[in-house]
Amino acid sequence: MLLDELIESGGNLQEGIELNTKLSDAEKSICQYIIEHLDQVPYMSSRELARLTYSNPTSILRLSRKFGYANFNDFKFDIVLKLRDMHMPKVELDKNDSGLECINKTAQLYDNVIARTKNNILLAQYDEIIDVLNKCEAIDIIATDMNADIAHYAQHILMPIGKPIHVYENQDLQVHASLNVPSTHVVILVTKTGFKRHILDNARILCRRGITTIAITPDDKGPISKCVTYTIKAESNETLMKLRDVIFSISTKFIFDLFFTSLCAINYENTLNSDEFYNKTVG
């Protein structure tokens, strides 16, 4: 792919762009603009990017196709994600790391994972998800093992929004819930792989019943994504030691934190009153 060629030819992307002979001077200028405005580009039309780079929409489309994309929309979202990932420092543990080095690397890991998780979120879909969570009568979470611990974390932080939150970690109870939850509920399935048999079976049951479902999984293009209403991609792409589990936990908790803050903002007064009542009652 052209992006890989650019990096290999120059050692970094900026140098690669300057050295590459497949790009015209105008296209190099557009690429530089994209690199310098990663946060704004996903929200631009080809016409807007053309105006800001003193080119035209046809040139933007031609550049998108040079990078191997059929249109500008595919190009802008995918290329921005890849460029952001390239700018994130890689976190690798060494056997002789000091306590301070471990602290700094863990902090960097959190920053990386949260940034990537944020980048994975499609805003239009996220708004739909918050809308269905806000309107539903209850939220059910299906998860096992470590994922069940994350689900209980979500259950606790989501309490102030005033909806019943149920966590199903026993496989028999998961199936029972999938067969019986009413259509007024939203079911969230948390899976680190996206292809565990019992999680997929529950997703298929819920799909056949027409229940609104949300999958939180790194495998956003896998089998489970075809069985649920919405998929949010969580991060789990590090394999060193047990960092894969740590990364998935950071990413998934961040997604549940986003659910809470968005629902809290929509129902601010009710959430505030609920929290005050809880503090007075429980202390």
Secondary structure, DSSP 4 states (H G I P E B T S, - for coil): -HHHHHHHHHSSHHHHHHH-SSS-HHHHHHHHHHHHTTTTGGG--HHHHHHHTT--HHHHHHHHHHTT-SSHHHHHHHHHHHHHHHTSPPP---TT--HHHHHHHHHHHHHHHHHHHHHH--HHHHHHHHHHHHHSSEEEEE--HHHHHHHHHHHHHHGGG-S-EEEE-SHHHHHHHHHH--TTEEEEEE-SSS--HHHHHHHHHHHHHT-EEEEEES-TTSGGGGTSSEEEEPP----STTHHHHHHHHHHHHHHHHHHHHHHHHTHHHHHHHHHHHHHHH-
